[in-house]
Amino acid sequence: MFTVYVLYSPTFKKIYIGYTSDLSNRLASHNVYSKKGYTTRYRPWDVLYTESYIDKRAALKREKALKSARGRAFIWQVISEKYA
């Protein structure tokens, strides 16, 4: 099982889109364990949105779609509804 996820940093108003086979471990990596990289600069991260897939290919395809302009517009719409 693979999860496509969107993280949101309300403090910095930043998003991060990724996929994983272990969401809880990956979230801990973004919020605690990582020492360098994009996500370390904008902590803490909240899980904003998730979708589950059985097939890794499908998860990668959806991750890529969410990283497109149309996908990011969808994500910002979710943010505006959740954090209004």
C-alpha positions as CSV (number, residue, x, y, z in Angstrom):
1,M,0.0,0.0,0.0
2,F,1.3,3.4,-1.0
3,T,0.1,6.8,0.2
4,V,0.3,10.1,-1.7
5,Y,0.4,12.9,0.8
6,V,0.4,16.6,1.0
7,L,2.0,18.4,4.0
8,Y,1.2,21.9,4.9
9,S,3.2,24.3,7.1
10,P,0.7,26.8,8.4
11,T,3.5,28.9,10.0
12,F,5.3,29.5,6.6
13,K,2.3,28.7,4.2
14,K,4.3,26.1,2.3
15,I,3.2,22.8,0.9
16,Y,5.1,19.5,0.3
17,I,3.9,16.7,-1.9
18,G,5.2,13.2,-1.7
19,Y,4.5,9.5,-1.6
20,T,5.5,6.7,0.8
21,S,4.7,3.2,2.0
22,D,4.9,4.3,5.7
23,L,3.2,7.7,6.3
24,S,3.8,7.9,10.1
25,N,7.5,7.2,9.7
26,R,7.8,9.6,6.8
27,L,6.0,12.4,8.7
28,A,8.4,11.8,11.6
29,S,11.2,12.1,9.1
30,H,9.9,15.5,7.9
31,N,9.2,16.9,11.3
32,V,11.9,15.4,13.5
33,Y,14.7,13.2,12.0
34,S,15.9,15.0,8.9
35,K,18.9,17.3,9.4
36,K,18.9,19.1,6.1
37,G,16.6,19.7,3.1
38,Y,13.5,21.6,2.1
39,T,11.2,20.2,4.8
40,T,13.6,21.0,7.7
41,R,13.3,24.8,7.0
42,Y,9.5,24.9,7.3
43,R,8.7,22.8,10.3
44,P,6.2,21.8,11.8
45,W,4.3,20.0,9.0
46,D,0.6,19.0,9.2
47,V,-0.8,16.2,7.0
48,L,-3.3,18.1,4.9
49,Y,-4.4,15.5,2.4
50,T,-3.8,11.8,1.6
51,E,-4.8,9.2,-1.0
52,S,-4.0,5.5,-0.8
53,Y,-3.0,3.3,-3.7
54,I,-2.2,-0.4,-4.0
55,D,0.1,0.1,-7.0
56,K,3.3,2.2,-6.7
57,R,3.0,3.3,-10.3
58,A,-0.5,4.8,-9.6
59,A,0.8,6.6,-6.6
60,L,3.7,8.1,-8.5
61,K,1.3,9.2,-11.3
62,R,-1.0,10.9,-8.8
63,E,2.0,12.6,-7.0
64,K,3.1,14.0,-10.4
65,A,-0.5,15.2,-11.0
66,L,-0.6,17.0,-7.7
67,K,2.7,18.7,-8.4
68,S,1.2,20.2,-11.6
69,A,-0.4,23.6,-11.7
70,R,-3.9,22.1,-11.7
71,G,-2.9,19.8,-8.7
72,R,-1.5,22.7,-6.8
73,A,-4.6,24.8,-7.4
74,F,-6.6,21.9,-5.9
75,I,-4.3,21.8,-2.9
76,W,-4.6,25.5,-2.3
77,Q,-8.4,25.2,-2.5
78,V,-8.3,22.5,0.2
79,I,-6.1,24.8,2.3
80,S,-8.4,27.7,1.9
81,E,-11.3,25.6,3.0
82,K,-9.5,24.0,6.0
83,Y,-7.6,27.0,7.3
84,A,-10.2,29.8,6.6
